[in-house]
Amino acid sequence: MPTKILFTAVFLVITAVLVGCQDIQETQGFTQKQSEGNPLLETIEQVRDSSIGREERKRLLLEIMEMAADEPRDSVKSQYYSRLSLTFLQLPDSSLFRETNRQAIYLAQKVRDTLSLADAYWDLADLFNSYSIPDSSFYNYSEAQNLYSQIGNEFQAARMLYNMAVMQAEVKDYTGSEINTIKAIELFKPLSKWPQLYLCYSNLGSITKELEEYGKAIEYYEQAGSYLENMQGEHTFRQSLYNNLGVVYQEMGRHEEALAYFRPVTATPRLEQKHPKLYARALINQAYSEHKLSLKTNVTDEFKIAVKILDSIEDWQGVARGHYNGAEYYRDRRDTAHALAHANLAMEYALRSKNNKRLLETMELLVSLDPENAVGYTQAYIKLDDSLQREERAIRNKFARIRFETDEFIAQNQLLARQRQLWIGVAAGVFLLAFSVLIIILQRIKNQRLKFQQQQQESNQEIFNLMLAQNQKLEEGKQSEQKRISEELHDGILGEMNGVRMVLLGLNKKADEAAIALRSQAIGKLQEIQEEIRTISHALSDASYRKFHNFVISLEELLKTIGDTAGLQHELTYDEDIEWDALKGDVKINLYRIVQESLQNCVKHAQAENIAVNLHGNSKYIEVTISDDGRGFKPQEGKKGIGHKNISSRVKKLKGTWEMTSIPGKGTTVKVRVPYSEIGQQDVLGSRRKAKLQEA
């Protein structure tokens, strides 16, 4: 019975969660299977065939609109109007496009068909772009981009980011354009979309060219070219890239390098038929650079051919550039009349194409061509420039506001979605909790019988574990104490006995008063060793540490004893701003033993004449340095004996670090660093050191 109740509860909770999330994940457009076999959709695709005449296509589409209006299912009708909207845009027929696009947006929102809604906004953005309305175009691209992102369609979202970047570049919002282009690149790269990556890097090249960052522009264009090898099929991307690179070098005044890019473009077979716009623009650029290099005395034929091609395809921006270059050509030949004629034509076509940059350049050229009207041209130039700057600034601000409002809307939707999911989760949790309590109550009687046995087993196991742990601790304590006694005997007593032995050996054959005095000192030292052995025997931990009541004095005595015995010049220096006696006892004793071991190694192996010990510190750690001028050795070849291991063990106890550097013939240096976190709670930094650190 309890199991059945639990299954029922889980089923109800899962059902509630699915119902609650249904509104969040609505229909994302027809699947491929739904689209296949739909006669009306197939007819729309056939009507899009450009081989059918425009009027016939329009008539067929109007008939399809009537049939689509009779469709009772809104989800299917949304698909019809989405396809019709795109087809009217390509026809082109702006009025029918707006009507079908409006219906497509309404129906997609009604049935929550996010994919169709994103497509509709994309189509609307393209329409505004064709009419050169950048703010409305940008807004709709942004709406489409957000919708594609919501359904995880990263490819289309990246394409919208690129379109937005192009719109921003047109109104000189170069920073925003660069940001959106880079976002698009980040999405395209994992998808290996080479043509789109080429376009993105080309846009970055165009942006930096407009900012006159020519070196960066060339780098971006070359990066765009690196994706050409991965592209399949026929395309003119390479010719377009060469033309762009040629323009960069042309604007830099490097016309020879520019021609190296323009000439392969104009020499491409059948380019004039396949891509007349690119061919004509490259021809204009080539003729202009050849004129600047005086390679041709007359380039009017090239200008005329290119302008005629561009005029036939209604590329007014290209025509404006052709007439502008022609005006410069005739100006350089001092043919003012023809120069003025071409300049006026350049201005006319710049106005027609809304090319503000070309318009300003032409007005600036007219100032030099027509001095009598220079004042008027200058005033018109200033007025137009101010007007364009205000207009572009207003559009850039509108772009920023659109992005801000869009991001804010997305954040609100995400917050609402999280809140909704939270409430669903809370409800599910409460529901499960109630049923869990019921299950626990029903199982309680059955569990009581097993509870005592389980507790008894756990108690027995715990006792057994405690016994094992106690034995392990005793063994560890024994091993640790053995190791510590070994270190104390080796570093302390053995070292001191070696020193006494060396003294007595030196005095073995002497009987004068000085020798008697030294023997007396050696006997006293043996008594001290005897006392230390007794100290270690009676108190293996703190009692021995308390002998170091003055750390610096202890080190001075150690250094003097070993140095005098071995005939070494010795020196101890220390940082007077540090309270060395404030160190914890175990820190002092371990540092003392490390110094002692290092000095003994020097006496045994180094054959040194001078030895120095230095104590200093900073805001992070204290450092002890022992150095000698002995014969040195190669550390990688040196044998690591028990002394070396003892130093490592003591440094590890202090949680510090140490290093030994040695060069044959130049001595050895040992450095030990101990962090302040391990040297005790006392204030070891003196007042002067604190003041210095605060000043630093």
Secondary structure, DSSP 8 states (H G I E B T S, - for coil): -HHHHHHHHHHHHHHHHHHHHHTTS---S--HHHHTT-HHHHHHHHHT-TTS-HHHHHHHHHHHHHHHHT---HHHHHHHHHHHHHHHHHTT-HHHHHHHHHHHHHHHHHHT-HHHHHHHHHHHHHHHHHTT-HHHHHHHHHHHHHHHHHTT-HHHHHHHHHHHHHHHHHTT-HHHHHHHHHHHHHHHHHHT-HHHHHHHHHHHHHHHHHTT-HHHHHHHHHHHHTTGGG--S---HHHHHHHHHHHHHHHTT-HHHHHHHHHHHHTSTTHHHH-HHHHHHHHHHHHHHHHHTTS-S--HHHHHHHHHHHHHTT-HHHHHHHHHHHHHHHHHTT-HHHHHHHHHHHHHHHHHHT-HHHHHHHHHHHHHH-GGGHHHHHHHHHHHHHHHHHHHHHHHHHHHHHHHHHHHHHHHHHHHHHHHHHHHHHHHHHHHHHHHHHHHHHHHHHHHHHHHHHHHHHHHHHHHHHHHHHHHHHHHHHHHHHHHHHHHIIIIIIHHHHHHHHHHHHTTT--SHHHHHHHHHHHHHHHHHHHHHHHHHH-SSHHHHTT-SSHHHHHHHHHHHHHHHHT-EEEEEE-TTB-GGGS-HHHHHHHHHHHHHHHHHIIIII--SEEEEEEEE-SSEEEEEEEE-S----TTTS---HHHHHHHHHHHHTT-EEEEEEETTTEEEEEEEEEGGGS-SS--B-HHHHHHHHH-
